[in-house]
Amino acid sequence: MRLDKFLKVSRLIKRRPVAKEIVDKGRVQVNGKLAKAGVQLKLDDVIRIRFGNKIVEAKVLLLSENARKEEAERMYEILSEERIDGDGPRDD
């Protein structure tokens, strides 16, 4: 499954165009490497997303083409979530 679609279906990011934009800005890594929106995810991949003032790291547990809210939460496991201060340089 494409990274941008996974982000949307899993509800890590609510809308696919927003997911694609965040990926295109270089704010998403898959298994430690900068990722493109079309990268194909596999089970156990680790996704690191920087958006707003936080960084979320999640492990892919389930790939599903569509999921209800309750099911979406089972598609990933949050490994870490950290806040970053707003005083550092931004690349917006």
HELIX and SHEET records of a PDB file:
HELIX    1   1 LEU A    3  VAL A    9  1                                   7    
HELIX    2   2 ARG A   16  ASP A   24  1                                   9    
HELIX    3   3 LYS A   69  ALA A   72  1                                   4    
HELIX    4   4 GLU A   73  MET A   75  5                                   3    
SHEET    1   A 5 LYS A  33  LEU A  34  0                                        
SHEET    2   A 5 VAL A  28  VAL A  30 -1                                        
SHEET    3   A 5 VAL A  46  PHE A  51 -1                                        
SHEET    4   A 5 LYS A  54  VAL A  60 -1                                        
SHEET    5   A 5 TYR A  76  ARG A  83 -1                                        
END                                                                             
